[in-house]
Amino acid sequence: MISTINKDIKVWNFINHQLYDTSIILKGHQQNVYCLVYSKISQWFISGGFDQNIIIWKQINEQQWESTCICNSGSEVFNFYLNKNEDQLFSSHLDGSIKIWLVSKDLNSLSLNQTLHKHKKQVGQISINEEESQMVSCSSDKKIIIWEQDNNKKWQFKYFVNKTVDDSGERIIYLDKDTITWKQIQKGIIHIFHQENNIFVEKKDQQINLKAIEFADYMCLCPFIFNRKKQILIIKHHNYMNIFKYENSQLTQIEEPIQFENFSFFGNLTQDGKFLVIWISQQHLYRVYQLFQD
């Protein structure tokens, strides 16, 4: 497991439900690291942060990692998406841009393939459908945008998604090719959009009110976490972590929300969807929760 400590990256071993300190700390960023994406194929990952740099890290042996590529993206990095083939990286940025990078097979280079300009402010989470033919993005400019690939495999602006609230959001994700969920910032409300006649339409009767609904949540560093195989969606809002199951085109809360003392916590699911690991900033500790399902 990897995690951030301000501008550094710490490597852990996760064995039998326990975290073990490897004493490995990776230094390469000059300012705070905001996002990490780990390969599902082999032992490497990518980091990005406020110093605008994107770095590829590759494991050499059990005790050694090396940075094989450092690329300045031109703007602070907030979110990553790595495609299934792991040869394209999508990044969202403070300047309102979305960038698509080609990842070399030897992991020694990132080359900018395309830059998308349509948002006017910081782009939060980006998500791509299972077919990897369509992308959705949300931003501090209060816009939700659908992008699609053309015949030349280039991404193009398609349309702005209409929504019923005049609010921004930092978290958005595809639950399936015809369903998107988005959380607004000013209140703890989850909004559902279904695709009808090739247009995503909000279903107001499917809104979900979270605990601490009256509180805003400006923390953009813990995006939606969706395990497609287990159909589990993890949603952070204010001082709660919420666990939902997606089935029969419906989101259902399957556990009582996990409550923390304040909103300064972050987390992720293991790839098998069995464990939720939470970093609690104020207490400087990790908690591991095992998820049981019928």
N, C-alpha and C positions, 0 to 999 in steps of 0.2 A: 504494500500500500504506500502511496505517496501523499504528502500533505504539505501545506505551506507554513512557514514561520516568517511572516513579513516578506523580506526579499529573498529568503532562502527556501529550499525544498528539502524536506526530511523523508527518508526512506524507512519503512517499517516492514516487518514480517507479520503476516496475519495467519496464525496457525491455531486450529482447534478453538476458534471463537476468541482468541486472545491476540492482543497486539504486543509485539516484541520489538524493542528498540535496537536497530542495527548500528546506531551511532554514525550513520552515513548522512551527511548534510551536503547538499549540492548548492554551490554558489555560482551565480552567473548573471542574475538580474541585479540592477542597480536600485530598483524601487520595488514596492510590494507586488507580489505575484497574485493575480486575481483568478486565473483559470488554468486548469490542467485537463488534459485528455490522454487516456492511457490506451495503448494498442490492445486489441482483443486477440491479436494473432501472435505477437512476439513481445519480447521484453524491451519496450521503448515507450516514451511518452513525449508530449509537447506541453510547454508552459508558456504563459503570456501574462503581461502585467502592465503596471502603470509607467514603466520605463519605455513602453512601446515596442519592446523586443519580444520576438517569438523564438523560443529555443527548442531544438530537438535533443533529447537525452537518450542514450542507448546504454544498456547494461553490458559491461565487459566480462565481469565475473560476479560472484556473490558479494564481494566487497567493493566493487568499483563500477562507477558509471562515468560516462564522458558526454560532453556536449559536442554533437557532431555538426551543428549548424546554428548560427545566431543571425537572425534576420530582423532588421528594423522595419516595423510595419507602417510607421508614419503617424500612428495615433495610439492612444492607450487602448488596451485589449480587455474586453469584458466577458466574452463567451466564445466557446469553440464548438464546432461540430466536425467530426472526422467521418468520412464516408465509409461504406462497407468494405470497399477494396483498400482503404487506408492509403490512397494515393492523392486524395484531395482534402484539404483542410479549409473550413469556413470559419471566419473570425468576425466578430462584431466589435465596433469601436466607438470611442467617445465622440469623435467628430461626425457621427451619423452614417458612417460608411460600413459596408459589408464587403469583405475581401475573400476571394477564393484563391487558394495556393495549391500548386502542384508539389507533392512530396516525392522526392526521388527515391528509387528503390533501395539505394545504398544509404538512405537517410542523411546524406551529406549536404542536401540543398533544399531550399524552398524557393519556388519561383512564382511570382505573382501572375495569375492567369486572368483575373477579372476583378474590377472594383465596381460595386453597386452604390449609386448615389440617389437616394430618394427621401430618406429620413432627414429631418432638420436638426435633430438632437441625438444624444447618446442612444445607441442601439443596445437593447438588453438581450434577451434570449432569442436565438434563431433555432428553427426546427425544420427538418426535412422529412417528407413522407416516406413510407416504406419502399416505394418504387424509386425514390430519389429523383423524381421528375418535377416536384413542386416544393417550394420553401415558403415558410411564414416567418415574419419578423415583427417585433414590437419595440417601442421606443418611448423615450421621455417626451417626444413630440405629440403623444397621444394617438399615434397612427399604428394600425396593424396593416401590414402589406403582404400580399401574395405575389410570389415570384415563380416563373416557370422557365424550364429549359426550352430553347428553340431547336430547330433541326440541326444547328451547328454546335449543339451542346453548350451554348452560351445562355446564361441566366438573364431574363428580361423581366422588367416590372409588368405585372398583370393588372392589379387593381388594389384600391384601398378597401378594407373590410369595414362595412358599416357596423357600428355598435351603439348601444342605447345609453351609455354613460360617457360624459365628457371627462375622462380620466386617462392617465397614462398607466403603463404596466411594464414590468421587467421580466415577467415569466409567461411563456407560451409554449405549447407543444402539440404535436399531432398524436391523438390517441389511436386513430386509424386513418385511412386515406380520405375519409369523408367527415372526420370529426376533429375539431381543434378546441382546446381549452385554454383560457387566458385568465390571469388574476389581475385585478386592478390594484392600484397602489393605495388610494385614500381609504378604502374599506376592505375588509376581509371577505370579498365576494368572488366566487369562481363563475366565469361566464363560459357557456358552451355554444359552439358554432357548428352547424351541420351544412354540408355541401348539397345544394339543390340547384339543378340546372347549371352546374359548373360555377356556382357562386356560393361562398360561405355566408350563411344567414344565422344570426343570433337567435337562440331559443330561450327566450326570457323565462319561460316556465320551468327551465331546467337549471336555473341559477342555484348555486350552493352557498349558503352562508356559513362561514367558518367562525370558530370561537375567536373572541377579541375582534369581532366584526367592526366595531366602532373605531379601531385604531388603524392608522396608516402604517405601511411597511415599505420603507424606501431602500431596504437592503437588497441589492441586486446580485450579491455574490453567492446565493444559494438558489440556483434555478430549479425548475421542475425536474424531478428525477422519475423517469418512466422505464420500468423493466418490461419490455414488450412480451417476453416469454411468459412471465408470471402475471402480466397485466396489472402490475402494482404501480401506483402513482404516489410519489412523496411530495407534499406541498408544505413549504414553510410560510407561516404568516405570524408576524410579530413575535410573541414568545411561545408559539406552539409549532410542533411538527405534526402534520396530519398524514394519515395513511389511508389511501383509497384503493378500491378494486374496480377495474373497468371490465364489465361483462354485460352482454346483451345491450350494448350501446348506452349503458348507464354507468355513472360513477357512484359508488357506494362506499361510505366510510366504514372500514372494517375493524378499527380499533379506536379507543378513546384517544384524542390528541395527546401527545407527549408535551407536558408543560415544562418550561424552563424559567429561571428567575428573570431573565431579560431577553431581548431579541438578538443578542450578540452570540449566535451559535450557527454552525454550518455542518453539512453532512453529505453523505453519499451512500448508495447501496452497493454491496458487492455484486459482481457480475452475475452470480447465480440467484440474486434476489433474496437471499436468506438472511442477510445481516445488514442492519443500518448502523453506520458508524457516525457519531456526532462529536464534533469538537466544540467545547464550551469555553469561550474565550476568557470570561471572567474568572473561571476556576482553573484555567490552564490544564484541562484534562479531557480525555476522550471517554465516551461511553459507547458500548456496543450493545445493540438490541437485536435479538433474534426474532425473526418474523415467522409465525406459525400459521399455516393455512390448511384448510380442510382439503 
